[in-house]
Amino acid sequence: MSLIRTEIQQLMSKHKGYAPVRTCISCGARNNKKKMIRLVLDDDGFVVRDVDGKGRGRGAYVCPDIACLRAVPKGNKLSRVFRKNGLIRIHPDLNV
């Protein structure tokens, strides 16, 4: 049964109309993955923009809207998304 389910999932993922959808951590809007900005934690513990989308580890997605980018450091959104307790630093290049 699981072999059939795996084959169905592989067929669905190769479907031409399929586009991965991600949720913005600031506003909760759902959008195409390519239209979102991916954030990751670098080796120094800073939140940085993942330009090519292939950064290692857990990623967080944000709308390219200025209001969403400014709302990222507020509250405990980053701690929750990256599953890390304590202070999470944002790289100065990311600040808007």
C-alpha positions in Angstrom: 0.0 0.0 0.0 2.8 2.5 0.9 4.5 1.7 -2.5 1.4 2.8 -4.4 1.1 5.9 -2.2 4.8 6.8 -2.9 4.3 6.4 -6.6 1.3 8.6 -6.6 3.2 11.3 -4.6 6.0 11.2 -7.2 3.6 11.5 -10.1 1.9 14.5 -8.4 5.1 16.3 -7.7 6.1 16.1 -11.4 2.8 17.4 -12.6 3.3 20.5 -14.7 0.7 22.6 -12.9 2.3 22.0 -9.5 3.9 25.0 -7.8 5.1 24.8 -4.2 3.2 27.2 -1.8 4.7 28.8 1.3 3.3 30.9 4.1 4.7 34.3 5.1 5.7 34.3 8.8 4.7 37.9 9.1 1.2 38.2 7.6 0.3 34.6 7.0 -0.4 35.0 3.3 0.2 32.0 1.1 2.0 32.4 -2.1 4.2 30.7 -4.7 7.6 29.7 -3.3 9.4 31.6 -6.1 7.7 34.9 -5.1 8.7 34.7 -1.5 11.9 35.6 0.3 13.6 32.7 2.1 15.4 33.3 5.4 17.8 31.0 7.0 20.2 31.0 10.0 23.8 31.2 8.9 26.7 29.5 10.7 27.2 32.6 13.0 23.5 32.5 14.1 22.4 35.5 12.0 19.2 35.4 10.0 20.2 36.0 6.4 18.4 36.0 3.0 18.8 32.7 1.1 19.2 34.0 -2.4 19.4 30.7 -4.3 17.0 28.9 -2.1 19.5 26.1 -1.3 20.7 27.2 2.1 21.0 24.5 4.6 18.7 24.0 7.5 15.2 25.2 8.3 14.0 28.1 6.3 11.3 30.8 6.8 9.5 32.6 4.1 8.4 36.3 4.0 6.5 38.3 1.4 8.7 40.7 -0.5 6.4 43.5 0.9 8.2 46.2 3.1 5.6 45.9 5.8 6.2 42.1 6.2 10.0 42.5 6.2 9.8 45.1 8.9 7.5 42.9 11.0 10.0 40.0 11.0 12.0 40.9 14.1 8.9 41.8 16.2 7.6 39.2 18.6 8.8 35.6 18.8 8.2 34.7 15.1 11.8 33.8 14.4 12.3 31.8 17.6 9.2 29.8 16.7 10.1 29.2 13.1 13.7 28.3 13.6 12.9 26.4 16.8 15.6 28.2 18.8 15.3 29.7 22.2 16.8 33.1 23.1 17.9 36.0 21.0 18.0 35.6 17.3 20.1 38.2 15.5 19.2 39.6 12.1 22.0 40.3 9.7 22.3 44.1 9.0 22.0 43.6 5.3 18.5 42.2 5.8 17.1 45.2 7.8 14.9 47.5 5.8 
